[in-house]
Amino acid sequence: MKTERKLRYKIMYIILSQTPDRDGFQGQVALNTARINGFREVSYKDIGGNSQKDDAGYVGTYTEVLMKGATISVADPISTILEKIRDAKVNQT
């Protein structure tokens, strides 16, 4: 006789800031932490494919959150995202 196990877990969401669009609007997005596969830091590119730098000469970057079935561009750095995931797990218990 087979017994079925039902895994129960709480769905955790973190809220991140999206990258600004052409009009300058920067919305927020809530992401399910169970669907996140990884992260990739990417630099802003101009039309010619060159990295864009700010007034101080630093390359502007954003983070791509790689998920099951989607990729979301956010302004938060990877370290902040990992901290928010860790805090969400701590607050869950």
Secondary structure as GFF3:
##gff-version 3
##sequence-region A 1 93
A	DSSP	beta_strand	13	17	.	.	.	ID=ss1
A	DSSP	beta_strand	28	32	.	.	.	ID=ss2
A	DSSP	three_ten_helix	33	35	.	.	.	ID=ss3
A	DSSP	beta_strand	36	43	.	.	.	ID=ss4
A	DSSP	beta_strand	61	67	.	.	.	ID=ss5
A	DSSP	beta_strand	70	74	.	.	.	ID=ss6
A	DSSP	alpha_helix	78	92	.	.	.	ID=ss7
###
